[in-house]
Structure formats: C-alpha cells, structure tokens
Amino acid sequence: MIAHDFRRAFLTVMSATAMLLATSTLYAGPAADANTVVLKSFRFTPMSLTVSAGTTVIWKNLDGEPHTVVSDAGLFRSGGLDENESFTFKFDKPGTYKFICSIHPQMLGTIIVK
C-alpha cells in the first residue's frame, strides 16, 4: 500500500512539473521596457520593434563590448556605447527605420513607426 501511495504521489508531482515546464518560458535575459532595444551577445533584441509616432526608443548596451546605433539613412548616430550605457532617439514620423552597429555591422535592427 505504501509503495502504491508513493507511486501515485510521485506521478502527481511529475505531472505537475511537466505542466509547469510546458507553460513556462525560458529565461531570455534581462527584461526590457516596451520601447527598449537591448544590445547583448552581439545582437539587437528585439531585432524589430514597432512603436507609435512620438515614441522615444532606448538602446541599452548590456554587452561587455562597445557598440553603436547608426541609422542607415543618417537620421541618428550614437557614439560608442560601453556596457550599461544607453542611447535614445524620438521617432516623430511614421516609417521604417533600419539601423546597425557600425563596429559590428552584422548587428542589424529595424524600428517601425506607425
């Protein structure tokens, strides 16, 4: 009887654990505000962000390496951002704005303004 009760309890715990894991998300790093792009692991996260006209976007470098934020159209350009430094830009007009890190040009991103 004890073995049967132990087995039932074990299966209940395992089932609950499986359900918890199935409904949870993996930790993806530091949480960002809705209008923040994080620079980490040599990438922009999110790579694409949609905001309303008049929104200020913040880029925050959480990498141990310096990065920049440079508009492909020349609209904005940060200086070198060291770890924990930020750059902001206010998007007043609707459109699609692409940007890169000029130090690491494989880092690409897009801001879509509605």
Backbone torsions as a table, in degrees:
resi	resn	phi	psi	omega
1	MET	NA	-42.2	-179.9
2	ILE	-63.3	-42.1	178.9
3	ALA	-61.3	-39.6	179.2
4	HIS	-64.8	-44.4	178.6
5	ASP	-64.5	-40.6	178.0
6	PHE	-62.7	-44.2	179.8
7	ARG	-61.8	-44.0	179.2
8	ARG	-62.6	-44.7	178.7
9	ALA	-63.6	-42.5	179.3
10	PHE	-61.1	-47.0	179.6
11	LEU	-64.0	-36.3	177.3
12	THR	-63.7	-45.7	179.3
13	VAL	-64.2	-43.9	-179.7
14	MET	-64.5	-39.4	178.6
15	SER	-64.7	-44.3	178.8
16	ALA	-63.8	-39.9	178.4
17	THR	-64.2	-43.7	178.9
18	ALA	-61.7	-41.3	178.8
19	MET	-65.3	-41.3	178.9
20	LEU	-62.3	-46.0	179.6
21	LEU	-65.0	-36.7	-178.9
22	ALA	-69.0	-28.8	-177.0
23	THR	-99.8	-6.1	-179.5
24	SER	-94.0	162.9	174.8
25	THR	-109.4	151.4	178.0
26	LEU	-72.9	148.3	177.9
27	TYR	-66.6	122.3	-175.3
28	ALA	-106.2	7.4	-179.8
29	GLY	118.0	-168.7	-176.6
30	PRO	-64.6	140.8	178.4
31	ALA	-69.5	142.5	179.6
32	ALA	-116.7	151.5	173.5
33	ASP	-66.3	163.2	-176.2
34	ALA	-57.3	-32.4	-176.2
35	ASN	-109.8	31.0	-179.1
36	THR	-116.1	135.3	172.8
37	VAL	-109.7	124.9	-178.4
38	VAL	-96.3	135.4	174.7
39	LEU	-101.9	110.6	-175.2
40	LYS	-155.8	139.9	178.5
41	SER	56.9	37.9	177.6
42	PHE	57.5	42.7	174.1
43	ARG	-154.1	157.8	173.0
44	PHE	-93.0	131.5	178.2
45	THR	-130.4	117.8	-1.3
46	PRO	-74.8	158.9	177.9
47	MET	-74.0	-25.8	177.9
48	SER	-133.3	132.8	-178.3
49	LEU	-132.9	130.6	178.0
50	THR	-107.4	127.7	-178.2
51	VAL	-134.9	167.4	174.9
52	SER	-86.9	153.0	175.2
53	ALA	-56.7	139.6	-178.2
54	GLY	94.0	-0.9	-178.3
55	THR	-85.2	139.2	172.5
56	THR	-95.7	126.0	177.6
57	VAL	-101.0	140.4	178.7
58	ILE	-113.4	130.5	170.6
59	TRP	-106.8	125.3	-177.8
60	LYS	-121.9	122.8	-179.9
61	ASN	-84.6	113.5	176.0
62	LEU	-110.8	16.8	177.6
63	ASP	-93.7	158.0	175.5
64	GLY	-80.0	-0.1	-179.4
65	GLU	-113.4	150.6	175.8
66	PRO	-72.1	148.9	176.7
67	HIS	-140.3	165.2	172.8
68	THR	-127.0	166.3	173.7
69	VAL	-128.0	114.0	-173.1
70	VAL	-131.3	123.0	176.6
71	SER	-69.6	135.8	178.2
72	ASP	-68.1	-19.5	179.7
73	ALA	-97.5	3.3	179.6
74	GLY	78.6	14.5	-177.5
75	LEU	-73.1	-35.6	179.2
76	PHE	-147.8	155.7	-179.2
77	ARG	-157.8	118.7	176.3
78	SER	-84.7	163.6	165.9
79	GLY	-80.2	-174.3	175.6
80	GLY	-65.6	128.6	180.0
81	LEU	-104.5	116.7	174.5
82	ASP	-80.2	173.5	-178.9
83	GLU	-54.4	134.2	-179.6
84	ASN	71.8	7.9	173.5
85	GLU	-92.8	156.2	-175.5
86	SER	-129.8	160.1	174.0
87	PHE	-134.6	139.6	179.0
88	THR	-125.4	151.5	174.2
89	PHE	-149.7	135.7	178.6
90	LYS	-96.0	124.2	-180.0
91	PHE	-96.3	106.1	-176.0
92	ASP	-89.7	-27.9	-173.5
93	LYS	-116.2	141.6	175.2
94	PRO	-60.0	148.7	178.5
95	GLY	155.8	-178.8	177.1
96	THR	-113.8	124.1	-174.6
97	TYR	-119.9	115.5	179.4
98	LYS	-96.7	147.0	179.7
99	PHE	-145.3	160.5	178.6
100	ILE	-138.9	170.8	165.5
101	CYS	-95.7	119.7	-176.8
102	SER	-70.3	-19.2	177.0
103	ILE	-80.9	-36.2	-178.2
104	HIS	-127.8	80.2	-171.4
105	PRO	-64.4	-6.6	173.0
106	GLN	-74.6	-14.5	177.5
107	MET	-82.7	112.7	-177.3
108	LEU	-125.2	150.4	175.9
109	GLY	-155.9	168.5	-178.2
110	THR	-142.5	135.9	170.2
111	ILE	-111.5	125.3	176.6
112	ILE	-106.9	121.0	-177.8
113	VAL	-109.2	124.4	-179.1
114	LYS	-104.4	NA	NA
